[in-house]
């Protein structure tokens, strides 16, 4: 049983800042050890215009417990490029909150669909996306490197 003070903590979403990188990289390495993004990859993403990218973090108290990012193509499509939640916080709605915030922003920006790739061997994430209205539309063979794991391409219509 958790103390009432800890139970009362709410997850808060906000835009990612460069100062979040140590926590983001720690989660990235823990969750995706074979094909984690590098600090340079995140730095490149931060170098993109805000009109093209949105990165969010989820916090509980002062602890970073998740993050997610979306790429806006400038057309009717947006792509979820990453979503991660601390395993100690799984099944508490954090992933859903991050995904909903991204898809809501895509709709606000006039996008009509959201795409993403998810590892074929990640049933937990696939269930989240299916539950949130995504459908499986294809496979990208050997997409994740260096592991060679296939990616399941998923799509959600926003209109």
PEVENLIN-V613358 format. One record per pair of residues at least 24 apart in sequence whose ideal C-beta (glycine too) atoms are under 8 Angstrom apart, sorted by the first residue. I is the first residue (numbers start at 0). J is the second residue. D is the distance in Angstrom with one decimal. If there is no record, write none. Layout:
BEGIN
i->I j->J d->D
i->I j->J d->D
END
This chain:
BEGIN
i->8 j->59 d->5.2
i->8 j->60 d->5.3
i->9 j->59 d->7.6
i->10 j->57 d->5.2
i->10 j->58 d->7.0
i->10 j->59 d->5.4
i->10 j->64 d->6.9
i->10 j->91 d->7.5
i->10 j->92 d->7.4
i->10 j->93 d->5.5
i->10 j->96 d->6.2
i->11 j->57 d->7.2
i->11 j->58 d->5.1
i->11 j->59 d->7.7
i->12 j->55 d->5.3
i->12 j->56 d->7.2
i->12 j->57 d->5.5
i->12 j->58 d->7.8
i->12 j->96 d->6.2
i->12 j->97 d->6.7
i->12 j->100 d->5.5
i->13 j->55 d->6.8
i->13 j->56 d->6.2
i->13 j->58 d->7.0
i->14 j->53 d->7.4
i->14 j->54 d->6.8
i->14 j->55 d->6.1
i->14 j->56 d->7.7
i->15 j->54 d->3.8
i->15 j->55 d->6.1
i->15 j->56 d->4.9
i->15 j->66 d->6.1
i->15 j->68 d->7.6
i->17 j->45 d->6.5
i->19 j->56 d->5.3
i->19 j->63 d->6.0
i->19 j->66 d->7.3
i->22 j->56 d->7.8
i->22 j->62 d->8.0
i->22 j->63 d->3.7
i->23 j->56 d->7.2
i->23 j->63 d->6.9
i->23 j->66 d->5.3
i->26 j->63 d->7.3
i->26 j->65 d->7.4
i->26 j->66 d->6.9
i->26 j->83 d->5.3
i->26 j->85 d->6.1
i->27 j->83 d->6.7
i->29 j->86 d->7.4
i->30 j->83 d->5.1
i->30 j->86 d->7.4
i->31 j->83 d->7.5
i->33 j->143 d->7.4
i->33 j->145 d->6.7
i->33 j->146 d->4.3
i->34 j->143 d->4.8
i->34 j->144 d->6.2
i->34 j->145 d->6.8
i->34 j->146 d->5.6
i->34 j->148 d->7.9
i->36 j->81 d->7.0
i->44 j->68 d->6.7
i->44 j->80 d->7.8
i->53 j->101 d->6.8
i->53 j->104 d->5.8
i->55 j->97 d->6.0
i->55 j->100 d->5.8
i->55 j->101 d->7.1
i->57 j->84 d->7.1
i->57 j->93 d->5.0
i->57 j->96 d->6.6
i->57 j->97 d->5.8
i->59 j->88 d->7.0
i->64 j->88 d->4.6
i->64 j->93 d->6.0
i->65 j->93 d->4.8
i->65 j->94 d->6.8
i->65 j->97 d->5.8
i->66 j->97 d->7.4
i->67 j->97 d->3.9
i->67 j->98 d->6.7
i->67 j->100 d->7.5
i->67 j->101 d->5.7
i->68 j->101 d->7.8
i->69 j->101 d->4.5
i->69 j->104 d->6.9
i->69 j->105 d->6.6
i->69 j->113 d->7.8
i->71 j->105 d->7.2
i->71 j->108 d->6.2
i->71 j->110 d->7.1
i->75 j->109 d->7.4
i->75 j->110 d->5.7
i->75 j->111 d->4.3
i->75 j->112 d->6.5
i->76 j->110 d->6.2
i->76 j->111 d->7.5
i->76 j->112 d->5.4
i->76 j->113 d->7.4
i->76 j->114 d->6.2
i->77 j->101 d->7.7
i->77 j->102 d->8.0
i->77 j->105 d->3.9
i->77 j->108 d->7.3
i->77 j->110 d->4.4
i->77 j->112 d->7.6
i->77 j->113 d->5.0
i->77 j->114 d->7.6
i->78 j->113 d->7.1
i->78 j->114 d->5.1
i->78 j->115 d->6.4
i->79 j->113 d->6.3
i->79 j->114 d->7.5
i->79 j->115 d->3.9
i->80 j->115 d->7.8
i->82 j->115 d->8.0
i->82 j->124 d->7.3
i->89 j->123 d->7.3
i->94 j->124 d->7.7
i->94 j->127 d->5.3
i->95 j->127 d->6.7
i->95 j->130 d->7.8
i->95 j->131 d->6.6
i->98 j->127 d->6.9
i->98 j->128 d->7.5
i->98 j->131 d->5.6
i->99 j->131 d->7.2
i->102 j->131 d->7.5
i->102 j->155 d->6.6
i->102 j->157 d->6.8
i->105 j->157 d->6.3
i->106 j->157 d->4.7
i->110 j->157 d->5.9
i->111 j->156 d->6.8
i->111 j->157 d->5.4
i->111 j->158 d->4.9
i->112 j->154 d->5.9
i->112 j->155 d->6.6
i->112 j->156 d->5.3
i->112 j->157 d->6.0
i->113 j->154 d->7.2
i->113 j->155 d->4.8
i->113 j->157 d->6.5
i->114 j->152 d->6.7
i->114 j->153 d->7.0
i->114 j->154 d->5.3
i->115 j->152 d->7.6
i->115 j->153 d->5.3
i->116 j->142 d->6.1
i->116 j->150 d->3.8
i->116 j->151 d->6.9
i->116 j->152 d->5.6
i->116 j->153 d->7.6
i->117 j->150 d->6.6
i->117 j->151 d->5.3
i->117 j->153 d->6.3
i->118 j->143 d->5.9
i->118 j->148 d->5.2
i->118 j->149 d->7.8
i->118 j->150 d->6.5
i->118 j->151 d->7.7
i->119 j->148 d->6.0
i->119 j->149 d->4.3
i->119 j->150 d->6.8
i->119 j->151 d->5.4
i->120 j->148 d->5.7
i->125 j->151 d->6.4
i->125 j->153 d->7.8
i->128 j->153 d->5.2
i->128 j->155 d->7.9
i->129 j->153 d->7.9
i->131 j->155 d->7.2
END
